[in-house]
C-alpha cells in the first residue's frame, strides 16, 4: 500500500491529465518561440550585413528565463524594480535543490552553497 501518495480520484486524475497536457503545450510553444527568435535574429543580422554570428540559442533561453523570473517575483520586466525578495530566494533555492539533487550529487560543497 502506498502511504506517501494517495490514489487520485477519477476527477483528480482527469484534472492532472488536463493540466499536464496544457503544460506540455506551453513548453512546446516556449521552445518554438525561442528557436524562432534565434533564427530571426540570425537572418536579420545577416540581412543587415553583419558578419558576426548572431546570439546563440542559449542567449535567448537565458533572456526568457530572466524575464520569467522577474514576472514570477512580481518585478517590472524593464526596470527590474518591485520584485519580492522572498519569492526570489525561494526560486533560487529551488534551482539549487534541482542542481544538487540531479546534477551535483557527488561534488564537494562550495561557499555559495552556504548562502542558500
N, C-alpha and C positions, 0 to 999 in steps of 0.2 A: 504494500500500500504506500502510495506517495503522500507523505505528510507535509512536504515543503511547498507543493504546488497543487492546490485542489483542482479537480477536474472542472472544466468550464461547462456551463450550461449551454444548450444549443444556441440560445440568443447571444451569450457572451462569445462563443466560438464564431458565430456569424459576424458579430461586431469586429472581432480581432481580424478576421479574414478581410473584411472590407477595408479596415484601416491599413492592413499590410499592403493590399493592392494599391491603395491611394499613395502610400509612402513610396512604394516601388516606382510608380508612375512619376511622382515628384522627383525622385532621384534621377530617373532617366531623363526627365526634362532639364534638370540642372546640368547633367553631363552633356547633353546635346547643346545647351546654351554655351557652356564653357568651350567646347570644341569649336562651335560656330564663331565665337568671339576670337579665338586664337586664329582661325582660318581667315576671318575678315580682316584682322589686324595685319596678317602677313600679306594679304592681297592689297590692302590699302597702302601699306608701306612700299610694296613693290611698285605699284602704280604711281606713287609719289616720287619714285626714283631713288629711294633709299637702298643702299647696298647692304646695310647691316641687317642681321637676322631680326625677325620680329620677336617680341617677348615669347618665352617658352610657354607651353601649355600650363606648366606648374605655376607660372606667374598669375594666370587667370584663376586657377584654383585657389591660390593664396588670397587674391583680391576678393573672390566670392566668400571665402572663409572669414576674412576680416569684416566684410560688410554684414554677414550673417551674425557674427559675434557681436558687433555693435548693436544690431537690431535686437538680439536676444537680451542684451544688457540694458536696453532702453536708451541707448545713446543716439545722438544725432549722427547720421552717417557721413555728413560732410565735415562737421567741426569736431566730432568725437566727444562732444560735451554731453553731460547729463546722464551718463551711464551709472548703473547701480553696481558699486564695487563688490557687494556681497554676491550678486549673481555672477559677476566676472570671476571671483575667487572660486565659486562652485564649479563653473565651466572649466576653468584651468585645472582644478583638482581632478575633475572627471577625466580630462585629457591625459593627465599624468597617470591616473589609475589605469587607463587603457594602455598607455605606453608600458607601464610596469608589468601589467598582467599578461599582455600578449607579446610584447617585443623585447622586453629587457629583464626577463626573469632572473638571468644569471649575471647581470652586470653589477659592478660594485656601485654603491650609493655615491652620489655627488653632493656638493654643498647646496645645489639648487633643490635637492630633494628635501632638505631640512626646512625650506621655505614653504613647502606645500601645505 
